[in-house]
């Protein structure tokens, strides 16, 4: 990773933050994008303390203008982007029959449309270089489904389809496209679970525990390495056996 540059969306917390630290430890230069600039500044400082190189850009993936500006700013600083990790995501849970059009659109615009906009921003340079890694963060529910999350599930399932289609389009240019589908991971999204809900979840996970962000970031880093150069169009499940 020493000579590689990685751009990570939604990097201010959770899985995105863990990915930034993972790549920095592996020697990559890291560009981190998110809406929460204070948290990004803290992350950049932490990476610098580790002896790594990091650069933060304000980014709201749901806004096309923000995506274009973020990648323009990044290219001025790092010249090129070798690896893209599409991690930014939100939830707006609710039963389908009562879900507002706004809640549907907000989730799709961030989780799926935003990922596609970021992909379009990096593809020209990757195709010119004839090398690239695109890794989309999906979810176990994108494969299994989940009641009360029709919008979130549709967006994460859409990422799987996008991954497989894009992998076929760009393989001839030396670019691999894969997805990582985490199960239940200790993040801000799962912190609010009640003890009763948590116990019920653990009963459905063969490994009987919730995963860590580091276990997800390790999988993401692997897919970006040369060791994974013959893997594309793949969905790597990191879920403790929750879905097989």
Number of C-alpha atoms within 10 A of each C-alpha: 16 11 8 18 22 26 27 24 28 24 29 26 19 19 25 26 22 21 29 30 23 19 25 24 17 14 17 22 25 27 27 29 27 23 17 16 15 10 15 24 16 12 23 22 16 14 21 14 10 12 12 19 18 25 21 22 24 19 25 20 29 22 14 16 12 15 23 17 14 23 22 14 16 20 14 9 11 15 11 18 23 22 25 25 29 27 24 27 24 15 17 17 16 17 12 13 8 8 16 12 9 10 16 21 15 18 25 24 21 22 29 26 21 24 27 18 19 22 18 13 18 20 20 11 16 21 16 10 14 14 18 26 25 29 26 28 26 31 27 23 21 21 18 12 16 13 11 16 20 21 24 29 24 21 24 26 22 17 26 26 14 19 24 17 13 19 20 14 12 18 17 12 14 15 24 28 27 28 28 24 26 26 22 24 22 16 14 11 12 12 10 10 12 10 9 8 10 16 13 11 16 16 12 14 17 12 13 14 18 17 18 18 20 18 16 24 22 14 18 25 19 12 24 26 13 11 9 13 15 9 15 22 20 17 21 19 21 21 23 20 13 20 15 9
